[in-house]
Amino acid sequence: MRQGLRVVILGGGPGGYEAALVAAQLGARTQLIEARGIGGSAVLTDVVPSKTLIATAEWLTTTEQAHELGITVGDGEQVAHVDLGAVNGRVRHLAEEQSSDLTARMAEKGIEVIDGRGSLGTLDAEGVRTVHVTGDHGGERGAERELLADVVLVSTGARPRVLPGAAPDGRRILTWTQLYDLDELPEHLVVVGSGVTGTEFAGAYLALGSRVTLVSSRDRVLPTVDADAATLVEEGFRRRGMEVLSGARARAARVVEEGTDDEHVEVTLADGRVVTGSHCLMAVGAVPATDGIGLTEAGVGLTESGHVRVDRVSRTTAYRVYAAGDCTGVLPLASVAAMQGRIAMRHALGDAVAPLAVETVAQAVFTVPEIASIGITEAEAATGEYDAVSTTVPLARNPRAKMLGLNEGFIKLFSQRRTGEVLGGVVVGTRASEQILAVTLAVTHRLTVEQVMNAFSVYPSLSGTLTEAARQLHVR
């Protein structure tokens, strides 16, 4: 390992701070540049805040099973009242607390955190690159500092995509980073975009008590998720009172009657319809934060969408420049960003490393019920390429689910017909994001359904449905 090398990291999100920890562990002098706070968007405006908000909303949905469990919660009256100012205050506090914990960890490991924005500079004849930092140095705002790096990691993340004609104002028209500034619950929230972000927030605000209209440009919500799981979630939305506009594309959003008691938002659809609400969340994807930081000039290859091109060990096309996280467009997940950052530093500093294997990445959607998946999809299984077989076991027949009053959800498992090797799975239900780990271990370590079915599951437990699914796929 090349101890003593100078590592400079642009961006303090999961890809950046995890890379910094590995670099410091391997003996490199490590400097991390971040303008907003360690943790980046994942901690401050995305994953940690959104899942905290969703956890609050999830608590409210538990009353749906009350009658079945023999509990009387009131005669048609609202059981709980939501103080969104307090909820968002807690959300912001937890995000800041997590960022502070990470900052303290950086200091403990000897990592220098520099407040500012980094950009790549020139490369000298000895392979040392200059990195420019613009920020508040020595009390002088906008001052520039120069760093020297033997290895650079770009982990600058992504920012919400903005539609022309629907610019967010932070009051009525919002991106997902601005929702946490609201002090009052939106009377009627129009959510534009039915991908993971839009669907999660639509479900959360529905549970919190807002009237919600979800504008989906596709035929169903969550178009990239298992079709059976997405259908179950959408049916639940409609049953709970959400209006879902399928096949509807938003063209513009504007605030009308501004400054009056009748102030509201109008969302114009491509077919001419106008959807009216008190607030609008624009959840139409993200764009990589790769402009203006000298990437092209440094020889870093970008895709047409502006994402950094990387290989499976996170190398870019520029000498000793690596990249990790949402700026690469590999998979927009904090877990993937963190793994890319760790892989990059181990590779750059000469440690043993295994290339990123995206087929072993578990993903989750935090709706009610949750959806989690790993490995091949049903669409891929249908192609015949894997000679796969599958089975679906409904959660409703699980004894633990019955005790908890849970009747929505299932476990779907895919295996190779001849060998029985587990190729993937989908878990839909309470805490699916936790239950998927068992399937992830099976896929990662190439276990067979026989090995899974011979593992003891607690009785009664929700995980018992997984071993039942494995038994159904058993081959002689």
C-alpha positions as CSV (number, residue, x, y, z in Angstrom):
1,M,0.0,0.0,0.0
2,R,1.2,3.5,-0.8
3,Q,1.1,5.2,2.5
4,G,1.6,8.9,2.7
5,L,-0.2,9.6,-0.6
6,R,-2.3,12.8,-0.7
7,V,-6.0,12.1,-1.3
8,V,-8.4,14.9,-2.0
9,I,-12.2,14.2,-2.0
10,L,-14.8,16.5,-3.6
11,G,-18.1,16.1,-1.7
12,G,-18.9,14.8,1.7
13,G,-21.9,12.5,1.0
14,P,-21.8,8.7,1.6
15,G,-19.3,8.2,-1.3
16,G,-17.0,10.9,0.0
17,Y,-17.0,10.3,3.7
18,E,-16.7,6.5,3.4
19,A,-13.8,7.0,0.9
20,A,-12.2,9.4,3.4
21,L,-12.4,6.8,6.2
22,V,-10.8,4.1,4.1
23,A,-8.1,6.5,2.8
24,A,-7.2,7.5,6.4
25,Q,-7.2,3.9,7.5
26,L,-4.7,3.0,4.7
27,G,-2.4,5.8,5.8
28,A,-3.1,8.5,3.2
29,R,-3.2,12.2,4.1
30,T,-6.8,12.9,3.5
31,Q,-8.6,16.2,2.8
32,L,-12.4,16.3,2.2
33,I,-14.1,19.4,0.6
34,E,-17.7,20.0,1.4
35,A,-19.7,23.2,1.5
36,R,-23.0,22.2,3.2
37,G,-22.0,19.7,5.9
38,I,-20.6,16.1,6.1
39,G,-23.3,13.6,5.0
40,G,-24.2,15.6,1.9
41,S,-27.7,15.4,0.5
42,A,-28.2,11.9,1.8
43,V,-28.0,13.0,5.4
44,L,-29.1,16.7,5.2
45,T,-31.9,16.8,2.6
46,D,-32.6,13.4,1.2
47,V,-32.4,9.9,2.8
48,V,-32.2,10.7,6.5
49,P,-34.9,13.5,6.5
50,S,-37.3,11.7,4.1
51,K,-37.1,8.4,6.0
52,T,-37.6,10.2,9.3
53,L,-40.7,11.9,8.0
54,I,-41.9,8.6,6.6
55,A,-41.3,6.9,9.9
56,T,-43.7,9.5,11.5
57,A,-46.3,8.9,8.8
58,E,-45.9,5.1,9.3
59,W,-46.7,5.4,13.0
60,L,-50.1,6.9,12.0
61,T,-51.0,4.1,9.7
62,T,-50.8,1.5,12.5
63,T,-54.2,2.6,13.6
64,E,-55.6,1.0,10.5
65,Q,-55.3,-2.4,12.1
66,A,-56.8,-1.3,15.4
67,H,-60.3,-2.5,14.9
68,E,-59.1,-5.9,13.7
69,L,-57.0,-6.2,16.8
70,G,-60.0,-5.4,19.1
71,I,-58.9,-1.8,19.8
72,T,-61.3,1.1,19.8
73,V,-59.6,4.3,18.7
74,G,-62.6,6.6,18.5
75,D,-66.0,7.1,16.9
76,G,-64.9,8.4,13.6
77,E,-62.8,11.2,15.1
78,Q,-59.2,11.8,14.1
79,V,-57.0,9.8,16.5
80,A,-53.9,11.9,16.2
81,H,-53.2,15.4,15.1
82,V,-50.0,16.3,13.2
83,D,-47.9,19.3,14.1
84,L,-45.8,19.5,10.9
85,G,-43.6,22.3,12.3
86,A,-42.7,19.9,15.2
87,V,-42.3,17.0,12.8
88,N,-40.0,18.9,10.5
89,G,-38.1,20.4,13.4
90,R,-37.3,16.8,14.5
91,V,-36.4,15.9,11.0
92,R,-33.9,18.7,10.7
93,H,-32.5,18.0,14.2
94,L,-31.8,14.4,13.4
95,A,-30.2,15.3,10.1
96,E,-27.9,17.8,11.8
97,E,-27.1,15.4,14.6
98,Q,-26.1,12.7,12.1
99,S,-23.9,15.3,10.2
100,S,-22.3,16.3,13.5
101,D,-21.5,12.7,14.4
102,L,-19.9,12.2,11.0
103,T,-17.9,15.4,11.3
104,A,-16.6,14.3,14.7
105,R,-15.6,11.0,13.2
106,M,-13.6,12.7,10.5
107,A,-11.7,14.7,13.1
108,E,-11.1,11.5,15.1
109,K,-9.5,9.8,12.1
110,G,-7.3,12.8,11.2
111,I,-9.2,13.8,8.1
112,E,-9.1,17.5,7.3
113,V,-12.6,18.8,6.4
114,I,-12.5,21.9,4.2
115,D,-15.5,24.2,3.9
116,G,-15.9,25.0,0.3
117,R,-16.4,23.8,-3.3
118,G,-13.6,22.0,-5.1
119,S,-12.7,21.8,-8.8
120,L,-10.0,20.0,-10.6
121,G,-6.9,21.8,-11.9
122,T,-3.8,20.9,-13.8
123,L,-1.8,17.7,-13.6
124,D,2.0,18.1,-13.4
125,A,4.7,15.9,-14.9
126,E,5.0,13.8,-11.7
127,G,1.3,13.0,-11.7
128,V,0.3,15.5,-9.0
129,R,-3.0,17.3,-9.5
130,T,-3.9,20.7,-8.3
131,V,-7.4,21.0,-6.7
132,H,-8.9,24.5,-6.3
133,V,-11.1,25.2,-3.4
134,T,-13.4,28.2,-3.3
135,G,-15.0,29.0,0.0
136,D,-14.7,30.9,3.2
137,H,-11.0,30.6,4.1
138,G,-9.4,32.7,6.8
139,G,-12.6,34.7,7.1
140,E,-12.4,35.9,3.5
141,R,-15.5,34.9,1.6
142,G,-14.9,33.6,-1.9
143,A,-11.2,33.1,-1.2
144,E,-9.4,30.4,-3.1
145,R,-7.1,27.7,-1.7
146,E,-5.0,25.2,-3.7
147,L,-4.5,21.6,-2.7
148,L,-2.1,19.0,-4.1
149,A,-3.4,15.5,-4.7
150,D,-2.0,12.2,-5.8
151,V,-5.5,10.8,-5.9
152,V,-8.8,12.6,-6.4
153,L,-12.3,11.3,-5.7
154,V,-15.3,13.2,-7.2
155,S,-18.4,12.6,-5.1
156,T,-20.5,15.7,-5.8
157,G,-23.9,14.0,-5.9
158,A,-27.0,15.3,-7.7
159,R,-29.6,17.9,-7.4
160,P,-33.4,18.0,-8.1
161,R,-34.3,18.3,-11.7
162,V,-36.3,21.4,-12.5
163,L,-38.9,21.5,-15.3
164,P,-39.1,24.6,-17.4
165,G,-42.3,26.4,-16.4
166,A,-42.3,24.8,-13.0
167,A,-39.5,26.5,-11.1
168,P,-39.7,25.9,-7.4
169,D,-40.2,28.9,-5.1
170,G,-39.7,27.2,-1.8
171,R,-43.2,28.1,-0.6
172,R,-45.8,26.6,-2.8
173,I,-43.8,24.8,-5.5
174,L,-41.2,22.6,-3.8
175,T,-38.5,20.2,-4.5
176,W,-38.0,17.3,-2.0
177,T,-35.1,19.3,-0.4
178,Q,-37.5,22.1,0.5
179,L,-40.4,20.1,2.1
180,Y,-38.7,20.2,5.6
181,D,-39.2,24.0,5.8
182,L,-43.0,23.7,5.9
183,D,-44.6,24.6,9.3
184,E,-48.1,23.6,8.3
185,L,-49.5,20.5,6.7
186,P,-50.4,21.1,3.0
187,E,-54.2,21.1,2.7
188,H,-53.9,19.5,-0.8
189,L,-50.4,18.4,-2.1
190,V,-50.0,17.7,-5.8
191,V,-47.1,15.4,-6.3
192,V,-45.6,15.4,-9.8
193,G,-43.6,12.3,-10.5
194,S,-44.4,8.7,-9.5
195,G,-40.9,7.3,-9.2
196,V,-39.5,6.3,-5.8
197,T,-39.2,9.8,-4.4
198,G,-42.6,11.0,-5.5
199,T,-44.4,7.9,-4.4
200,E,-42.8,7.8,-1.0
201,F,-43.7,11.4,-0.2
202,A,-47.2,11.0,-1.7
203,G,-47.8,8.1,0.7
204,A,-46.2,9.9,3.7
205,Y,-48.3,13.1,3.3
206,L,-51.5,11.0,2.7
207,A,-50.8,9.3,6.1
208,L,-50.0,12.6,7.8
209,G,-53.5,13.9,6.8
210,S,-53.0,15.9,3.5
211,R,-55.3,15.4,0.6
212,V,-52.9,14.1,-2.1
213,T,-53.0,14.0,-5.9
214,L,-50.3,12.0,-7.6
215,V,-49.5,12.9,-11.2
216,S,-47.9,9.8,-12.9
217,S,-46.7,10.0,-16.5
218,R,-46.7,6.2,-16.6
219,D,-49.6,3.7,-16.5
220,R,-48.7,2.8,-12.9
221,V,-46.7,4.2,-10.1
222,L,-43.2,3.0,-9.5
223,P,-42.6,1.9,-13.1
224,T,-39.1,0.4,-12.3
225,V,-40.3,-1.7,-9.4
226,D,-41.9,-5.2,-9.5
227,A,-45.3,-4.8,-11.2
228,D,-47.2,-6.8,-8.6
229,A,-45.7,-4.8,-5.7
230,A,-46.3,-1.5,-7.5
231,T,-49.9,-2.4,-8.2
232,L,-50.5,-3.3,-4.5
233,V,-49.1,0.0,-3.4
234,E,-51.2,2.0,-5.9
235,E,-54.4,0.1,-4.9
236,G,-53.6,1.0,-1.3
237,F,-53.2,4.6,-2.2
238,R,-56.5,4.8,-4.0
239,R,-58.3,2.9,-1.1
240,R,-56.9,5.4,1.4
241,G,-58.3,8.3,-0.7
242,M,-55.4,9.4,-2.9
243,E,-56.2,10.5,-6.4
244,V,-53.7,9.0,-8.9
245,L,-53.7,10.4,-12.4
246,S,-52.1,7.8,-14.6
247,G,-50.6,8.6,-18.0
248,A,-50.6,12.3,-17.1
249,R,-47.6,14.4,-17.8
250,A,-47.1,17.8,-16.1
251,R,-46.2,20.7,-18.4
252,A,-46.1,23.6,-16.0
253,A,-46.9,24.7,-12.4
254,R,-47.6,28.2,-11.2
255,V,-48.8,30.0,-8.1
256,V,-52.0,31.9,-8.6
257,E,-53.8,34.5,-6.4
258,E,-50.4,35.1,-4.8
259,G,-50.5,37.1,-1.6
260,T,-54.2,36.6,-1.0
261,D,-56.2,34.1,1.1
262,D,-57.0,32.2,-2.1
263,E,-53.3,31.6,-3.0
264,H,-52.9,28.2,-4.5
265,V,-51.0,26.2,-7.2
266,E,-52.2,25.2,-10.6
267,V,-50.4,22.3,-12.4
268,T,-51.1,22.2,-16.1
269,L,-51.0,18.8,-17.8
270,A,-50.0,18.0,-21.3
271,D,-53.6,17.2,-22.3
272,G,-54.7,20.7,-21.1
273,R,-56.2,19.6,-17.7
274,V,-55.4,21.8,-14.7
275,V,-54.9,20.3,-11.3
276,T,-55.3,22.6,-8.4
277,G,-53.7,22.3,-5.0
278,S,-52.4,24.2,-2.0
279,H,-48.8,23.0,-2.7
280,C,-46.9,21.1,-5.4
281,L,-44.0,18.8,-5.0
282,M,-41.9,18.4,-8.1
283,A,-40.3,14.9,-8.0
284,V,-39.2,14.5,-11.6
285,G,-35.7,13.1,-11.1
286,A,-32.3,14.5,-10.5
287,V,-29.4,15.8,-12.5
288,P,-25.7,15.2,-11.6
289,A,-23.8,18.0,-10.0
290,T,-20.8,17.8,-12.3
291,D,-20.9,21.1,-14.1
292,G,-18.3,23.9,-13.4
293,I,-15.8,21.8,-11.5
294,G,-13.3,21.3,-14.3
295,L,-14.1,17.6,-15.1
296,T,-14.0,17.9,-18.9
297,E,-10.8,20.0,-18.8
298,A,-9.2,17.4,-16.6
299,G,-10.0,14.6,-19.1
300,V,-12.9,13.1,-17.1
301,G,-15.4,11.5,-19.5
302,L,-19.0,12.3,-19.0
303,T,-22.2,10.8,-20.5
304,E,-24.8,12.8,-22.4
305,S,-26.7,13.3,-19.2
306,G,-23.6,14.7,-17.5
307,H,-22.8,11.7,-15.3
308,V,-19.2,10.7,-14.8
309,R,-18.2,7.6,-16.6
310,V,-16.6,5.0,-14.2
311,D,-15.6,1.4,-14.3
312,R,-16.4,-1.2,-11.7
313,V,-13.6,0.0,-9.4
314,S,-14.8,3.6,-9.7
315,R,-12.0,4.9,-12.0
316,T,-12.7,7.7,-14.4
317,T,-11.0,8.3,-17.7
318,A,-8.6,10.8,-16.1
319,Y,-5.3,9.8,-14.4
320,R,-5.9,8.9,-10.7
321,V,-9.3,10.5,-10.7
322,Y,-12.1,8.3,-9.3
323,A,-15.8,9.0,-8.8
324,A,-18.5,7.7,-6.6
325,G,-22.2,8.2,-5.9
326,D,-25.1,9.9,-7.7
327,C,-22.8,11.9,-9.9
328,T,-21.8,8.6,-11.6
329,G,-25.4,7.5,-12.4
330,V,-24.6,3.8,-11.5
331,L,-27.5,3.4,-9.0
332,P,-28.8,6.4,-7.1
333,L,-28.5,4.7,-3.7
334,A,-26.6,5.8,-0.6
335,S,-25.4,2.2,-0.1
336,V,-24.0,2.1,-3.6
337,A,-22.3,5.5,-3.2
338,A,-20.6,4.3,0.0
339,M,-19.5,1.1,-1.6
340,Q,-18.1,2.9,-4.7
341,G,-16.1,5.3,-2.4
342,R,-14.7,2.4,-0.4
343,I,-13.8,0.5,-3.5
344,A,-12.2,3.5,-5.1
345,M,-9.8,4.2,-2.2
346,R,-8.8,0.6,-1.8
347,H,-8.0,0.3,-5.4
348,A,-6.2,3.7,-5.6
349,L,-4.1,2.9,-2.5
350,G,-3.2,-0.7,-3.4
351,D,-5.5,-2.6,-1.1
352,A,-7.3,-5.8,-2.1
353,V,-10.6,-5.0,-3.7
354,A,-13.6,-6.7,-5.4
355,P,-15.2,-4.7,-8.2
356,L,-18.7,-3.4,-7.7
357,A,-21.4,-6.0,-8.3
358,V,-24.7,-4.2,-9.0
359,E,-26.6,-7.5,-9.2
360,T,-26.1,-7.9,-5.4
361,V,-27.5,-4.4,-4.5
362,A,-30.7,-4.5,-2.5
363,Q,-33.1,-1.7,-3.0
364,A,-36.1,-0.5,-1.0
365,V,-39.1,1.8,-1.4
366,F,-40.5,3.1,1.9
367,T,-44.2,3.1,1.1
368,V,-47.0,1.4,3.0
369,P,-46.3,-1.5,2.6
370,E,-42.6,-1.3,2.0
371,I,-41.1,-2.9,-1.1
372,A,-37.6,-4.4,-1.2
373,S,-35.9,-6.3,-3.9
374,I,-32.6,-7.9,-4.9
375,G,-31.3,-9.7,-8.0
376,I,-33.1,-10.5,-11.1
377,T,-36.6,-9.2,-11.8
378,E,-39.7,-11.0,-13.0
379,A,-39.3,-9.4,-16.4
380,E,-35.7,-10.7,-16.7
381,A,-36.8,-14.2,-15.5
382,A,-39.5,-14.2,-18.3
383,T,-36.8,-13.8,-21.0
384,G,-35.6,-17.4,-20.4
385,E,-32.0,-16.2,-20.1
386,Y,-31.7,-17.5,-16.6
387,D,-33.9,-20.6,-16.9
388,A,-35.5,-19.3,-13.7
389,V,-38.6,-20.4,-11.8
390,S,-40.4,-18.4,-9.2
391,T,-43.0,-18.6,-6.5
392,T,-45.1,-16.0,-4.7
393,V,-46.2,-16.5,-1.1
394,P,-48.8,-14.0,0.3
395,L,-48.0,-12.5,3.7
396,A,-51.7,-12.9,4.7
397,R,-51.2,-16.6,5.4
398,N,-48.2,-16.0,7.7
399,P,-49.3,-16.6,11.4
400,R,-47.2,-13.7,12.7
401,A,-48.8,-11.4,10.1
402,K,-52.3,-12.5,11.2
403,M,-51.4,-11.7,14.8
404,L,-50.3,-8.2,13.8
405,G,-53.4,-7.7,11.6
406,L,-51.3,-7.4,8.4
407,N,-52.9,-8.6,5.2
408,E,-51.0,-6.8,2.5
409,G,-47.8,-8.1,1.1
410,F,-45.9,-11.1,-0.3
411,I,-42.6,-12.7,-0.8
412,K,-41.6,-13.6,-4.4
413,L,-38.5,-15.7,-4.9
414,F,-36.6,-16.6,-8.1
415,S,-34.2,-19.5,-8.4
416,Q,-32.4,-21.3,-11.2
417,R,-34.4,-24.3,-12.3
418,R,-31.6,-26.9,-12.5
419,T,-29.3,-25.9,-9.6
420,G,-31.8,-24.3,-7.2
421,E,-29.5,-21.2,-6.8
422,V,-31.4,-18.2,-5.5
423,L,-31.3,-15.5,-8.2
424,G,-33.4,-12.8,-6.6
425,G,-36.4,-11.9,-4.7
426,V,-39.0,-9.3,-3.8
427,V,-40.4,-8.6,-0.3
428,V,-43.5,-6.6,0.2
429,G,-44.7,-5.8,3.7
430,T,-43.9,-4.3,7.0
431,R,-40.1,-3.8,7.4
432,A,-39.4,-5.3,4.0
433,S,-36.2,-3.2,4.0
434,E,-35.0,-5.3,7.0
435,Q,-36.3,-8.7,5.8
436,I,-34.6,-8.4,2.4
437,L,-31.2,-9.0,4.0
438,A,-31.7,-12.7,4.1
439,V,-32.4,-12.8,0.4
440,T,-29.5,-10.5,-0.3
441,L,-27.1,-12.9,1.6
442,A,-28.6,-15.8,-0.5
443,V,-28.0,-14.0,-3.8
444,T,-24.6,-12.7,-2.8
445,H,-23.2,-16.0,-1.6
446,R,-25.1,-18.1,-4.3
447,L,-27.1,-20.1,-1.8
448,T,-29.6,-22.6,-3.1
449,V,-33.3,-22.8,-2.1
450,E,-32.4,-26.1,-0.3
451,Q,-29.9,-24.2,1.9
452,V,-32.4,-21.5,2.6
453,M,-35.3,-23.8,3.4
454,N,-33.1,-25.8,5.8
455,A,-32.2,-22.7,7.8
456,F,-34.4,-22.4,10.9
457,S,-36.8,-19.4,11.0
458,V,-38.4,-18.4,14.3
459,Y,-42.0,-19.5,14.7
460,P,-44.0,-17.4,14.5
461,S,-42.1,-14.7,12.4
462,L,-42.6,-12.8,9.2
463,S,-39.4,-14.3,7.9
464,G,-41.0,-17.7,8.0
465,T,-42.6,-16.8,4.7
466,L,-39.1,-16.7,3.1
467,T,-38.4,-20.3,4.1
468,E,-41.8,-21.4,2.9
469,A,-41.1,-19.8,-0.5
470,A,-37.8,-21.7,-0.6
471,R,-39.6,-25.0,0.1
472,Q,-41.9,-24.4,-2.8
473,L,-39.0,-24.0,-5.1
474,H,-37.2,-27.1,-3.9
475,V,-36.1,-29.4,-6.8
476,R,-35.2,-33.0,-6.7
